[in-house]
Amino acid sequence: SDLQVAKWAQIKQARSSAEFGGFTWDGSPFDSDAISQSRIQGAVQLAAMAPGFTIDWTLANNSARNLSAADLANVGAALGMHVAAQHAKARLLRSQIEAATTVAEVDAVTW
């Protein structure tokens, strides 16, 4: 039981690292730390309210890319899918941890 709790803590840390470690949309690398997620969500909302909206977005590699409102909607969707994928993977691994009955089975669960 203690080993399962420790393994779950390890998986949650890996999930956070993956979630906040960035994602790629249309070949461009985007940051996905908590502040970046908030900025992307805000820009998506702004773009939805402003016809003809464009923005020069600073990417994770510090280059800039001009994004239209449609691009931002797609970036927002990609961010959402990225976050959801990390949590889905973690839920699957948690079920494997909970189902494990031996130390070897718990140890075999990796991100």
C-alpha positions as CSV (number, residue, x, y, z in Angstrom):
1,S,0.0,0.0,0.0
2,D,2.8,2.5,0.9
3,L,4.6,1.5,-2.3
4,Q,1.4,2.2,-4.3
5,V,1.0,5.6,-2.7
6,A,4.6,6.5,-3.5
7,K,4.3,5.3,-7.1
8,W,1.1,7.3,-7.5
9,A,3.0,10.4,-6.2
10,Q,5.7,9.7,-8.8
11,I,3.2,9.4,-11.6
12,K,1.4,12.6,-10.6
13,Q,4.8,14.4,-10.7
14,A,5.4,13.0,-14.2
15,R,1.9,14.1,-15.2
16,S,2.6,17.6,-14.1
17,S,5.9,17.7,-15.8
18,A,4.3,16.5,-19.1
19,E,1.3,18.9,-18.8
20,F,3.4,21.9,-18.0
21,G,6.3,21.0,-20.3
22,G,4.9,22.3,-23.5
23,F,3.1,21.1,-26.6
24,T,3.4,21.5,-30.4
25,W,0.8,22.8,-32.7
26,D,1.3,23.0,-36.5
27,G,5.0,22.5,-36.0
28,S,5.4,25.4,-33.5
29,P,6.4,24.7,-29.8
30,F,4.1,26.4,-27.2
31,D,4.7,26.7,-23.5
32,S,2.1,25.1,-21.3
33,D,3.0,26.1,-17.8
34,A,0.1,27.5,-15.7
35,I,0.7,31.1,-16.8
36,S,1.1,30.2,-20.4
37,Q,-2.2,28.1,-20.3
38,S,-3.9,31.2,-18.9
39,R,-2.5,33.5,-21.5
40,I,-3.5,31.1,-24.3
41,Q,-7.0,30.8,-22.9
42,G,-7.3,34.6,-22.6
43,A,-6.0,35.1,-26.2
44,V,-8.5,32.6,-27.5
45,Q,-11.3,34.5,-25.8
46,L,-10.1,37.8,-27.1
47,A,-9.8,36.5,-30.6
48,A,-13.3,35.2,-30.5
49,M,-14.6,38.7,-29.7
50,A,-12.5,40.7,-32.1
51,P,-13.1,40.2,-35.9
52,G,-9.9,40.2,-37.9
53,F,-7.8,39.6,-34.7
54,T,-4.1,38.6,-35.1
55,I,-1.3,38.5,-32.7
56,D,2.4,37.8,-32.8
57,W,2.8,35.0,-30.3
58,T,6.2,34.3,-28.6
59,L,6.8,30.5,-28.9
60,A,8.6,28.3,-26.4
61,N,11.8,28.6,-28.5
62,N,11.5,32.4,-28.3
63,S,10.7,32.8,-31.9
64,A,7.5,34.6,-32.9
65,R,4.6,33.4,-35.0
66,N,1.7,35.4,-36.2
67,L,-1.6,33.8,-35.3
68,S,-5.1,34.6,-36.6
69,A,-8.2,34.1,-34.5
70,A,-8.7,30.7,-36.2
71,D,-5.1,29.8,-35.4
72,L,-5.7,30.7,-31.8
73,A,-8.8,28.6,-31.6
74,N,-6.8,25.7,-32.9
75,V,-3.9,26.4,-30.4
76,G,-6.5,26.4,-27.6
77,A,-7.9,23.1,-28.7
78,A,-4.5,21.6,-29.0
79,L,-3.7,22.8,-25.5
80,G,-6.9,21.3,-24.2
81,M,-6.1,18.0,-25.9
82,H,-2.6,18.0,-24.6
83,V,-3.7,18.5,-21.0
84,A,-6.5,15.9,-21.4
85,A,-4.0,13.3,-22.8
86,Q,-1.7,13.7,-19.8
87,H,-4.5,13.2,-17.4
88,A,-5.9,10.2,-19.3
89,K,-2.5,8.6,-19.2
90,A,-2.2,9.2,-15.5
91,R,-5.7,7.7,-14.8
92,L,-4.7,4.6,-16.8
93,L,-1.4,4.3,-14.8
94,R,-3.3,4.8,-11.5
95,S,-5.6,1.9,-12.3
96,Q,-2.5,-0.2,-13.0
97,I,-1.0,0.8,-9.7
98,E,-4.3,0.1,-7.8
99,A,-4.5,-3.3,-9.5
100,A,-0.9,-4.3,-8.7
101,T,-0.6,-7.0,-6.1
102,T,3.2,-7.4,-6.0
103,V,6.2,-5.0,-5.7
104,A,7.3,-6.0,-9.2
105,E,3.9,-5.0,-10.6
106,V,4.0,-1.6,-8.9
107,D,7.6,-1.1,-10.0
108,A,6.6,-1.9,-13.6
109,V,4.3,1.1,-13.8
110,T,6.2,3.9,-15.4
111,W,5.3,7.1,-17.2
